[in-house]
């Protein structure tokens, strides 16, 4: 039944629930181990969006791999695009229309695509390794290291020779610093020597209570940075011995770390000194309190429970190994869900760069794929979860990044395609690279900016912030759409507008001669992305009551685009015509973009395409698809949209069993953070979806999650939702209307349309 409250009570209820929910007992959320690790990718990650660390090593020799988001080699290159590339576009298009795929590919590789930079060029790098060596400890017992996801604090505890030691670590967003604390239960027990190691070019200066180091990275072609590691002791002595700072017989040691670069035009020496001065007299307890308060302001907006387990019965690695051997563990799933939210809060905050392929955590100087921004799914997957999991602020760095692509993207559009607007290809970086480079199989794909623009409109759909839409989102979307107005050409066989030369990301098909080819005119994903971009531009212009003429142009183009097509075997076509797949189990499933993350395919509106999408996914998986972490995460989202809870859950288990490291980081392999984030969006959409102009409650609930609750998830049009279910059935539903929009609510076979008031709360009891 439904319970309606008076408008006054509704308003009060909404205000009181804005950042809190019905108080439920909190389940501990800790990733913990009973043994140390010497592997970087099994350490404990902490971060504040900008400054992070991976903590690993042993009690005797701890390694803290430091990271700062802007430590990048390279710089803006306004001549990155291939000279005279635009002269060959028409020729390549004609060859592709004529089916001469390999000839077209040769011209693209030689005349249109610029060279891929060598590994280590334009790359993210670690800041440095901080080593902390402890002498005179042996016979270690009671060892435990943990990451408390509810407080964003890492801890290591152990006993040696009858003395209990504790080490705590956090990275504070409000104070722009990392803080570590070393204590023991017996005075005078802290004896450490510490040093920083980066490379031969690093300038390191040691004084009695700090290590300061700086470098112009990339051998002078990259950012300049400065970092300070400050030590404050209670008791004991401190001295410099060679390249190490040595602390003896201290009761307590507090370490504060600050770092900055000139990436945003600041003087890194001045910034780091000022940041450190700002907290020089601030107590550890005050720094800790400010950090936890700031973090929990975001994290505590959402709670999720599908297990009564506290997590204290088994270390995380043991728990995961049991799952790998066939056990189902709901506590691990809820921990992994909240770990994804933790990672986004820790790697993407207002004013920072977006989370890259590894978030902000990288080891060494040549991380996989340069830790860059892959715009053919990976960076977008990082942010699918942001709005729905109540972390809208964490979305902002990516939204800002998209707009920053325009300067370089305009150059690429003009030089490479003779087009207006702006364009980006499969990879970018903090220098906002947009050029087409490498090989055709991955590089000849002009859809990166267009796909990213989906996020601009998505943010509006959740917030309905018209100022944001007018000043930020719409101008970027319009300029991306303008490129395709110029770029699309008519297929001479059908008279319909298609894109190309382009690809279905990183995939191949077989020509009539049996040869592998990749280039095509009008891949299905291109069509779905352009359709969505045009549609969103039209909607935005209507909301803002502007640009009617441009909207008419887009409407005309949409009417002349090919529809999504079903092949002779009942699957959705990946290319505009039926072509034989070279890799039926390919990790990219790009032609299902219309199912997810777009909403062009649904059971209620496009049943035939919905069934074809299901068959497409089954076909991919039957040939080994989903073998990378991020691909498996996408499959979870697909099955949520297909309303197949059991299949979605099977793929959560597959992700845990095949693509999850002991510390729950996603592995491609190697470590890649997108799978962590994609899991969060997938689980959220199993429990609630709002992409289809309605809120659908428990659309894909698996039997394994028979009872549970989730509070604080967010739906489009400004609704925040708490729900509890028992034995597979909804028990209680609370919907808060932040904007006062009409509500269309679906649960099982029931659909209700309800008028709401801004600040109102609807309570359903079943």
TISEZA-208956 format. One record per residue: x, y, z of N, C-alpha, C in turn. Coordinates in steps of 0.2 Angstrom, whole numbers, plus 5000, padded with zeros to 4 digits. Example, Ala and Ser with C-alpha at 12.3 -4.5 7.8 and 13.67 -1.06 7.14 Angstrom:
% residues 2
506649725039506249785039506649845039/506449895035506849955036506450005039/
This chain:
% residues 766
500449945000500050005000500450065000/500150124998500550184998500350235004/500750265007500650315012500850385010/500350425010500450495008500550535014/500950585014501050625020500850695018/500750745023500550805021501150845019/501050905015501650935012502150965017/501850985022502351015028502750955030/502450895032502950845034503350825029/503150825022503550805017504250845017/504150915017504650955017505150945022/504950935028505350925034505750855033/505350805031505650745030506250745025/506150785019506650785014507250825017/507150875021507750915023508150865028/507750835032508150795037508450735034/508250715028508550655025509050675019/509150735019509650755013510250725013/510650715019511250685019511250625024/510650595026510650545030510050505029/509950445031509450395030509250365037/508750325036508550285042509150255045/509250265051509850235054509850165055/510250125052510350055052511050035055/511049985058511749965061512249955055/512849985056513349995051513749925051/513749895045514149835044514849855043/515349835046516049855045516249835037/516649885035516849875028517549885027/517949825028518649825028518949775024/519449795020519849755016520449735021/520549675023521149665028521449595026/522049595029522549535028522949525034/523149455034523549435040524249435038/524449455032525149445030525349505026/525949535026526149585022526249565014/526349615010526449595003527049635000/527349604996527949634992527649654985/527049644984526749664977526449734977/526649774973526249844973525549834972/525349794967524649794965524249754970/524549734976524149704981524149744988/524449804987524449854992523749884994/523749934998523149965000523150034998/522750054993522750124990522350174994/522650234995522350294998522350354994/521950394994521950454990521450504991/521650574989521150624990520950654984/520950624978520850644972521450674968/521950694972522550724969523150684971/523150674978523750644981523650574984/523950524981523850464983524450414985/524350354987524850314989524650244989/525050194987524950124987525450104993/525150074998525550055004525649975004/526249955004526449885004527149875007/527449815007528049805010527949765016/528449765021528449725027528549775033/528349745039528549785045529249815045/529749775043530449795043530549845038/530249835032530449885026529749895023/529449955024528849975021528950015015/528550005010528650045003527950075002/528050145002527450185001527550214994/527150194989527250224982526850284982/527150344981526750404981526550424974/525950454974525650474967525350544968/525450584963525150654962524850654955/524250674955523850664949524150694942/524550754943524850784937525550774935/525750714938526450694936526450664930/526450704925526450684918527050704914/527350664909527850684904527450714898/527750744894527450774888527250844889/526750864884526450924884526050934878/525750994877525251004872525651004865/525450974860525750964854525250984848/525251044846524751074841524851044834/525451014833525550984827525550904827/525150874831525150804832524750774826/524250804823523850774818524250774812/524150714808524550704802524450754797/524950784794524950834789524550804783/524150844780523750834774523250774774/523150754781522650694781522050704778/521750764779521150784776521050774769/521550774765521550764758521350694756/521350644760521250574759520650544761/520250584765519650564768519150544763/519050584758518550564752518750504749/519350494747519650434744519450374748/519650374754519550314759518750304759/518350354760517650334760517350304754/517650324748517350294742517650214742/518250204744518550134744518150094748/517950124754517550084759516850064756/516550114753515850104750515950054745/516450044741516549994736516849924739/516849924745517149864748517849844748/518249894746518949884745519349904752/519149864757519349874764520049884765/520449834762521149824764521549884761/521349904755521649964751521550024756/520950034758520750094762521150094768/521250034771521650024778522350054777/522650034771523350044770523450124769/522950154766522950224765522850264772/522450234776522250264782522950264787/523250204787523850194791524450234789/524450244782525050284779524950364779/524250384778524150454776523750484781/523350454785522850484790523150484797/523350424799523550414806524250434807/524350474812525050494814525350434819/525950434820526350384823526150384831/526050324833525950314841526650334844/526550364849527150384853527450324857/528150324857528450264861528250264868/528250204871528050194878528450244882/528150274887528550324892528450394889/528250404883528150474881527350494883/527250554885526550574887526250524892/526650514897526450464902526350484909/525950454913525850464920526450434923/526650454929527250424932527050424940/527350384943527350384951527750454953/527550474959527950534961528550514964/528550454968529150424971529050364975/529550334977529450284982529750304989/529350304994529550325001529650255004/530250245007530450185010530450205018/530250165022530250175029530450105032/531150105034531450045037531450045045/531249995048531149995055531749935057/532149965062532649915064532449885071/532749835073532649795079531949775080/531649745075531049715076531049645073/530849595076530849525074530349485078/530249425076529749385080529049415079/528849435073528249475072527649425073/527149455077526549415077525949465077/525349435077524749475077524749525071/525049505066525049555060524349565057/524249625055523549645052523649705048/523449705042523449775038522749775035/522449835035521749845033521649915030/521149915026520949975023520149985025/520050035030519350045032518950095027/518550065023518150095018517750145021/517450135027517050185030517350255032/517950245034518350305036518850335031/519050295026519650305022520250315026/520350265030521050255034521350185033/521950185031522350125031522650115038/522750055040523050035046523549975046/524049975049524449915050524649905057/524549845060524649835067525049765067/525449765072525849705073526149705080/526449645082526749645089527449615087/527949645091528649625090528949635097/529249575099529649575106529249605111/528549595111528149615117527849685116/528049715110527849785109527349785104/526749825105526249825100526349895096/526349885089526549945084525849955080/525750015079525250035075525450095070/525250085063525350135058524750155055/524550215055523950235051524050285046/523650285040523850325034523150355032/523150415030522550445026522850495022/522350515017522550565012521950615012/522050675014521550725016521450775010/520750775008520550825003520550895006/520250905012520250975014520951005016/521350965018522050995019522550975014/522350945008522850935003523450905005/523450855009524050825012523950745014/524450705013524350645016524750645023/524450605028524650605035524750535037/525250515040525450455043525650455050/525450405054525550415061525850345063/526450345066526750285069526850285076/526550235080526450235087526650165090/526750155096526850095099526550105106/526450045110526150045116526750055122/527350055120527950075124528350125122/528450175126528850235124529550215122/529750265117530450255114530450195110/529950165107529950105103530050125095/529950185093529950195086530650215084/530950165080531650175077531650165069/531650215066531550205058532050245055/532250225049532650265044532250265038/532250325035531750335029532150375023/531950365017532250395012531750395006/531850435001531450434995531850414989/531550384984531950364978531450374972/531750404967531450414961531850394955/532250444953532750424948533350474948/533850464944534450504944534350584943/533850604940533650674939533350704945/533150664949532750694955533250734960/533050794962533450834967533150814974/533550794978533350774985533750814990/533350844995533650885000533450855007/533850835011533650815018533850865023/533450875027533650915033533350865039/533450895045533350855051532650835052/532150865049531450845050531050845043/531450845038531050835031531450815025/531150785021531450765014531050805009/531450845005531150885000531450864993/530950854988531250824982530850854976/531250864970530950904965531250874958/530850884953531150864946530750894941/531050904935530750924929530650854925/530050824925530050754923530050754915/530150694913530250684906530850714903/531350714907532050744905531850814902/531450854906531350914904530750924899/530350874897529750884893529250854897/528950894902528450874906528350924912/527950904917527850954922528450954927/528551014930528951024936528651014942/528850974947528550964953529050974959/528650984965529050984971528650944976/528950914981528650874986529050874992/528650874998528950875004528650825009/529150785012528950735017529150765024/528750785028528850815034528750765040/529250765045529250725051529150765057/528750745061528650775068528750715073/529150725078529250665083529050685090/528850645094528750655101529250605104/529750635107530350595110530850575105/531350555107531850525103532250575099/532650555095533150595091533050585084/533250645080533250645073533850665070/534150635065534750655062534750625054/535150665050535250645043535950605043/535850545040536450495039536450475032/536950505028536950495021536350515017/535950475014535350495010534750475014/534850465021534250445025534150485030/533550495032533350525039533250475044/533550475049533550425054533250455061/532750415063532350435069532450375074/532750395080532850345085532450355092/532150305095531850305101531350355102/530950365097530350405097529750375100/529350405104528650385106528150385100/528250435096527750435091528050475085/527850465079528050495073527450515068/527450575067526850595062527250625056/526950595050527250615044526750645040/526950705037526450745033526750755026/526450735020526650735014526250785009/526550835006526250875001526650874995/526250884989526650884983526150924978/526550954973526150994968526651004962/526351014956526751034950526451094947/526851114942526651174938526151164933/525751104933525251084928524751144927/524551174932524051224932524251294932/524951294931525251364931525551394937/525451354942525751374949526451354950/526751394955527451374957527451314962/527651264960527551204965527951214971/528551244971528851254978528451294982/528151354980527751394984527151364986/526851324982526251284984526351234989/526851194989526951144994527151175000/527551225000527751255007527151295010/526751325006526151355009525651305012/525551245008525151195010525351165017/526051155017526351125023526251175029/526351235028526351285033525651295036/525151285031524451285033524251235039/524651175039524451125043525051115048/525551155048526051145053525951135060/525451175062525251175069524551145071/524351105065523751075066523851005069/523450985074523550925078523350865073/523650805074523450745071522750735071/522450735077521750725078521350765074/521550835074521150885070521150865063/521750845060521850825053521450765052/521450715056521050655055520350675055/520050715060519350725060519150765054/519550815051519350845045519250795039/519750755039519750705034519150665034/519050635040518450585040517850615039/517750675041517150715040517050735033/517550755030517450765022517350705018/517650655020517550585016516850565017/516650555024516050535025515450575023/515550635022515050675019514850655012/515250625008515150595002514950515003/515350485006515250405007514650385010/514450425016513850405020513250415016/513250445011512550455007512250395005/512650335004512350275002512550215006/512150175008512250115011511950055007/512349995008512149945004512249875008/511749835009511849775013511449715010/511849665008511549605006511749545010/512149555016512449505020512449525027/512349485032512349495039513049485042/513549465037514249455039514549515041/514949515046515349575047516049585044/516249525040516849525037517449515041/517349505048517849495052518049415053/517649375050517749305050518349275046/518449315040518949295036519349355033/520049345032520349405029520149405021/520149465018519949475012520149425006/520849415007521149365002520849295002/520749275009520549205010519749205007/519449255009518749265007518649254999/519049294996519049294988519349224986/519749194989520049134986519449074987/519049084992518449034993517949044987/517849114985517449124979517749104973/518349104972518749084966518649004966/518548974971518448894972517748874971/517248924970516548914969516048934974/516248964980515848994985515549054982/514949074985514549134983514649174990/514849234990514949274996514649344995/514049354998513749414997514049475001/514449455006514849515010515349535005/515649495002516249514997515949564992/515349544989515049584984514849654987/514549664993514449724996515049764997/515549734999516249765001516549794994/516449754989516749774982516349834980/515649834981515249884978515549954982/515549954988515750014992516450034991/516949984989517649994987517650034981/517150014976517150054970517050134972/516550144976516350214978516950244981/517250204986517850234989518450254984/518550214979519050224974518850294970/518250304968518050364965518150424969/517950424975518050474980518750494980/519150434980519950444982520350464976/520050464970520350474963520050534959/519450554961519150604957518750654961/519050714962518650764966518650834962/518150874964518150934960518850974960/519050994954519651024954520250984952/520150914952520650874950520550854942/521050814940520950774934520550724934/520250694929519750634930520250574932/519950524935520250464936520450434930/521150414929521350384923521250304923/521650274919521550194918521750164925/522150194929522350164936522050204941/521650254940521350304945521850354946/522250354952522850404952523450354955/523350294954523950244957524350214951/524950234951525350204946526050184949/526350134947527050114949527550124944/528050164946528650174941528450224936/528850224930528850274925528450254919/528350194918527950174912527350124913/526850154916526250114918525950094912/525550034912525150014906524750064903/524850064896524450114892524550184894/525150194898525350264900524850294906/524350244908523850274913523450324910/523350324903522950384900522250374900/521950414896521150414896520950384889/520750314890520450284884519750304883/519550334878518950364877518450314873/518750254872518250204868517950154873/517950174879517450144884517750164891/518450154892518650154899518550214903/518750274901518550324905517850344906/517450324901516750334902516450284907/516750224907516550174912516750194919/517250234920517450254926516850294930/516450324926515950374928515250354927/515150294925514450274924514050274931/514450264936514150254943514150324947/514450374944514450434948513850464951/513350474946512750504948512250454952/512250394950511750354953511950324960/512650334961512850304967512950364972/512650424970512650484975513350514975/513750514970514350554970514450604964/513950644963513950684958514550734957/514750754963515350794963515950764960/516050704961516550664958516550654951/515950674948515850674941516250734937/516250784941516450854939517150854935/517650814937518250814934518250794926/517850744925517750714919517350764914/516850794917516450844913516850904911/517250924916517750984914518250954908/518450894909518950874904518650874897/518050854897517750844890517750914887/517550964890517651034887518351054886/518851034889519451054888519751014882/519450964879519650934873519550974867/519151034868518951064862519451104858/519951134862520451164858520851124853/521051064856521451024851520950984847/520350974849519850934845519650974839/519651044839519451084833520051084828/520651074830521251074826521151004822/521050954826520950884823520450884818/519850914820519250904815519450944809/519750994809519951034803520451004799/520950984802521550954798521450884796/521050844799521050774798520350764793/519850804795519250784792518950844788/519250904788518950964784518250984787/518250974793517550984797517551034802/516951064803516951104809516851064815/516751104821516651064827517251044830/517250994835517750964837517750884838/518250854838518250774838518850754842/518750694845519250654848519250584847/519850554847519850484845519950434851/520250384851520250334856520650344862/521050394862521550404868521650474869/521650494875521850564877522250564883/522450624885522850634891522750704894/523150724899523050784902523250844898/523550824892523750874887523150884882/522650844883522050844879522150824871/522550774870522650744864522050724861/521950744854521350724851521550684844/522150684842522350664836522250584835/522150564828522050494827522750474826/522950414829523650394829523650314830/524150284828524250214829524050174822/523650124823523450084818522650094817/522450074811521650084810521250044815/521449984817521049944821520849974828/521250024830521050064836521050134835/521450164831521550234830521050274826/520750234821520350274816519550274818/519550304824518850304827518650374830/518350414827518250484828517650494833/517550444838516950444842517050464849/517650474851517850484858517450544862/517450594858517150654861516350654861/516150624856515450614856515150564861/515450514862515250464868515350504874/515850534875515950574882515450624883/515150654878514650704878514050674882/513950614881513350584885513350594892/513950604895514050614902513750684904/513950734899513650804900512950804901/512550774897511850774897511550734903/511950674904511750634910511750674916/512250714917512250754923511650804924/511450834918510950874918510250834920/510250774917509650734919509550714926/510050714930510050704937509950764941/510150824939510150884943509650934940/509550934933509150984930509351054931/510051064931510351124933510351164926/509951214925509951244918510551284917/510751314922511351364921511951314919/512051264922512551214919512451194912/511851174910511651154904511751214899/511651274900511751324896512451344895/512851354901513451374900514051324899/513851264901514451214901514251154896/513651124897513551064893513351074886/512851114885512551124878513051144873/513451194875513951224870514451164868/514651124873515151074871514751014866/514150994869513750954865513650974858/513451034857513351064850513951064846/514551084849515151084845515351014842/515150964847515350894845514850874839/514250894840513750874835513850904828/514150964828514251004822514750964818/515250934822515750894818515350844814/514850804817514550754813514050774808/513850834808513450864803513850874797/514550894798514950894792515250824790/515350784795515750724793515350664790/514650664792514250604789514150614782/514150564778514050564771513550514769/513250524763512650474761512950414758/512750354761512950294758512550284751/512950274745512650274739512250224738/512250164742511850114741511150124744/511150164749510450164753510250244753/510650284752510450354752510450384760/510650344764510650364771511350384774/511350434779511950464781512250414786/512950404785513350364789514050394791/514350374796515050394798515550354795/516150384794516650344792517150384788/517850364787518050294790518050294797/517850234799517750214807517850144808/517750124814517850054816517350034822/517249974823516949954829517449934834/517549974839518249984842518649914843/519249914840519749864841519549804838/518949794834518749734832518849724824/518749664822518849654814518349614812/518249614805517749574802518149544796/517849494792518149454787517849484780/518349494776518149514769517849454765/517649464759517349404755517949364753/518549394753519149354752519449314758/519149324764519349294770519849334774/520049394772520549434775520249474781/520649484786520449524792520349594789/519849634791519849704789519449734796/519549804796519349834802518949904800/519049934795518749994793518049984790/517650034791516950024788516650094788/516150094784515650154784515050134788/514950174793514350164797514350104802/514850094806514750044811514150064816/513850004819513250014823513450064829/513950054832514150094838514150174836/514450184830514450254828513750284827/513350244824512650264823512250274830/512350234834512050244841512250304845/512950314844513250374848512950434845/513050444838512850504835512050514836/511650464835510950474837510850504843/511150474848511050494855511350564856/511850584853512150654854511650704850/511450684844510950734841510350734845/510050684848509450684852509550724858/510150714861510250754868510350834866/510650844860510650914858509950944857/509550914854508850934852508450944859/508550894863508250904870508450964874/509150974874509451024878509251094875/509251104868509051164865508251184866/507851124867507151134868507051164875/507451134880507451154887507651224888/508151244884508451314884508051364880/507651334876507251374871507751414866/508251384863508751414859508851364853/509251394848509551354842509051314839/508451334837507951294834508151274827/508551324823508751304817509251244817/509751244822510251194822509851124824/509351134828508951074830508651044824/508351084820508051064814508551024809/509151044809509651014805509750944808/509850944814509950874818509350824817/508750854817508150814816508150784809/508350824804508350804797508850744796/509450754800509950704799509750634802/509450644808509150584812508750544807/508250574804507750544799508150504794/508750534792509050504786509650454788/509650434795510150384797509850314797/510350264796510050194796509850174803/509350134803509050104809509550054812/509450034818509849974821509549914818/510049874815509749814811509949744815/509449704813509549634816509749584810/510249544811510549504806510149444805/510349404800509949344798509949294804/510449294808510449244814510049274820/509749334820509449364825509849404830/510449414828510849454832510849524829/511049574834511149644831511749654827/511749684822512249694817512749734820/513449724820513949764822514149814817/514049804811514249844806513549864802/513549914797512949934794512649874789/513149834787512949774783513149714787/512949654785513049594788513749564786/514249564791514949544789515149494794/515549444792515749394796516249414801/516149394808516549414813517249384813/517849414813518449384814518549354821/518349384826518349364833517749364836/517349314836516649314839516649324846/517149314850517249324857517549384859/517549434855517949494856517749534862/518249564866518149594872517649654872/517749694866517249744865516649724863/516049744865515449734863515049794861/515349834857515249904855514549914852/514349864848513649874845513049864850/513149854856512649854861512649914865/512949964862512950034865512250064866/511850044861511150064862510750034868/510949974870510649944876510949974882/511649984882511950014888512650044885/512850104887512550144892511950194889/511850184883511250224880510550184882/510050214880509350184881508950174875/509250164869508950154863508650084862/508750044867508549974866508249954873/507649934874507249914880506749864878/506549834883506049784883505349814881/505249874885504549904884504449944878/505049964874504950004869505149974862/505649934862505949904856506049824857/505549794858505649724860506049684855/505949684849506349644844507149664845/507349724845508049744846508249714853/507849724858507949694865508149624864/507749584861507849514860508549494856/508649544851509249534847509849554851/509849604856510349614860510549564865/510049524867510149474872510449414868/510249404862510649344858511349364856/511449434855512149454853512549444859/512349464865512749454871512849374872/512349334871512449264872512949234867/512949264861513449244856514149264858/514249324860514949344862515249304868/514749284873515049244879515149174877/514749144872514849074870515549064867/515849124864516449124861517049144865/516949154872517449174876517449244878/516949284876516949354878516949374885/517149434887517149454894517749434898/518249414894518849394897519349444901/519149504900519549564903519049584909/519349614914518949644919518449694917/518649744913518149794912517649764907/517849724903517349694898516749654902/517049614907516549584912516049624915/516349684918515949734921515449764916/515549774910515149794905514549744904/514749684904514249624903513749624909/513949644915513549644921512949704920/513249764917512749814915512249794910/512549754905512149734899511549694902/511749644906511249594909510749634914/510949684917510449724921509949754917/510149784911509749814906509249764903/509549704902509149644899508649614904/508649644911508249624916508349544918/508949524917509149454919509649454925/509349454931509649454937510149404938/509949344936510349284937511049284933/510949304927511449314922511949374925/511649424927512049474929512449454935/512149414940512549394946513049344944/512949294939513449254936514049284934/513949344931514549384929514849424934/514549444940514849464946515349414948/515049354949515549304951516049284947/515949294940516549284935517049334936/516849404937517249454939517749444945/517349414950517749404956518249344955/518049294952518449234951519049244946/518949284941519449284936519749354935/519549404938519749474936519849524943/519949494948519949524955520549504958/521049554960521649544964521449544972/521849514976521749504983521449564986/521749624984521449684988520849714984/520549674980519949694976519949734971/520549754969520649794963520549754957/520249784952520049754945520749734941/520749684938521349664934521149654927/521449684922521249674915521449604912/522049574913522649604917523049654912/523449704915523549714922523049754926/523249774932522749814936522449874931/521849884931521449934928520849944932/520750014933520250024938519450034936/519450034929518750034926518249984928/518549924929518149864931517849874938/518249904942517949924949517349964949/517350014944516850064944516250034940/516449994935515849964931515449924935/515749884940515349844944514849884948/515049944951514549984955513950004951/514050024945513450044941513049984939/513349924938513049864936512549844942/512849844948512449824954511949864955/512049934954511549984955510949974951/511149964944510549954939510249884940/510549834944510149774945509549794950/509649844954509249864960508749914958/508949964953508550014951508850044945/508350064940508550094934508050154933/508350204930507950264928508150294921/508350254917508550274910507950274905/507450244907506850234902506250274904/506350344906505850384908505450364913/505650314918505350294923505850264928/505650254934506050224939505750154940/506250104939506050034939506450004945/506049984950506249954956506449874955/506949854958507249784958507049754951/507349784946507249754939507649694938/508149674941508549624940508849594946/508449574951508649554958508849474957/509449454959509549384958509349354965/509249284964509049244970509549244976/510149254974510649254979510649314984/510249364982510149424986509449424988/509249374991508549364993508249424997/508749445002508549495007509049555007/508849615008509349665008509149735008/509549785008509349855008509849895004/509649945001510049994999509750065000/510150115002509850175004510250235001/509950274997510350334995510550334987/510250284984510450284976509950334973/510250364967509950424964509650404957/509050424956508750414949508750484946/508650484939508650544935507950574937/507950644936507450684937507450704945/507950694948508050714955507650674960/507750614960507450564965507950524969/507950524975508350484979507950424983/508250364983507850304984508150264990/507750244994507950194999507450134998/507750074999507250014998507549965002/507049925005507149855008506749805005/507049745004506749685001506849625005/506349585006506449525009506149465005/506549405005506349345001506149364994/506549404991506449424984505949474983/505549504988505049544987505149614990/504949664987505049734990504649734996/504949765002504549775008504449845010/504949885008504849955010505249995004/504850055002505150094997505050164999/505650205000505550275001505850314995/505450364993505750404987505650474989/506250514989506250584990506350624984/505850664983505850704977506250774978/506850784975507250844976507050894972/506650884966506550934961505750944960/505350894963504650904962504350874955/504750834952504550814945504050754946/503650744940503150694940503550624940/503250574944503650514945503250454941/503550424937503250354934503650304937/503350264941503650204945503450144943/503850094942503750024939504049974945/503649934947503849874951503449814948/503849764946503549704943503149724938/502449704938502049724932501649784934/501749814939501349874941501749944939/501349984936501650054934501150104937/501450154940501050204943501350274941/500950324940501150394938500950434944/501350474947501250514953501550584952/501150634954501350694955501750704961/502350734961502750754968502850824969/502950844975503150904976503950914978/504250964977504950974978505050964986/505450924988505550904995505150854998/504650824993504150774996504450714996/504150675001504350605002503750555001/503850504997503350454996503650385000/503150355004503350295008502950245006/503150185003502750125001502950075006/502450045009502549985013502149925010/502449875009502149815006502049755011/
